[in-house]
Amino acid sequence: MGDIPEPGTCLTERKKTAVRESWAKMVSTWKTNGVEFFFRLFTTFPNIRAYFKTLDGLDQDALKASSKLRAHAINFKHSVSSFIDNLDDIDCLVILIHKVTENHFRRNITPKQFEDAFSLFTTFVGDVQEVDEFTLNAWRATLATVLSVLTEHMKTLEAQMDGHA
Ligand code: HEM
């Protein structure tokens, strides 16, 4: 039973459970994990950091200590939690992903930046938790679903912009 992929998200129950458990562990120490994740994201992809104007000019130590970074990490956590909590309610999940897409489309962020962030996130999970390959693959599958909904919605938003050009 737990191995049959559900048609909406293409995730099996086992994969959803693995992701839920891994995320629950991640959020239990999110104050540290969140800052560390964004710190790595910004160091690995300076082009992603460039979007965060409120963090301009901070050196590495100031960035790690920044309350703005902590606040942003908390916004991100709430949003990801809303996705994970709704893996069983695909209609709601799609709307939640559309909202995030719209908020980021306004900032000219592209699917490529999400793809980079997601790939780094999976690596990060493997670095900070004792997880098996099954769980990492479950994360990859979950984030691939999020990315595909987001990419489709970005195309729609772009087409709407073109229509109004
Ligand atoms: C699933 C992945 C992501 C989630 C859930 C997420 C979530 C959020 C949330 C909830 C906010 C605050 C609300 C808002 O202002 O819209 C936010 C702000 C922001 N996000 Fe994301 N985000 C994600 C990925 C990204 C990526 C890949 C970038 C890459 C550039 C990005 C850049 C930003 C920026 C620049 C802000 C504004 C920060 C500020 O000035 O306070 N986000 N994000």
Boltz pocket constraint, residues with backbone or C-beta under 6 A from the ligand:
constraints:
  - pocket:
      binder: B
      contacts: [[A, 47], [A, 48], [A, 49], [A, 51], [A, 52], [A, 53], [A, 54], [A, 72], [A, 75], [A, 76], [A, 79], [A, 80], [A, 100], [A, 103], [A, 104], [A, 107], [A, 109], [A, 110], [A, 113], [A, 114], [A, 117]]
      max_distance: 6.0
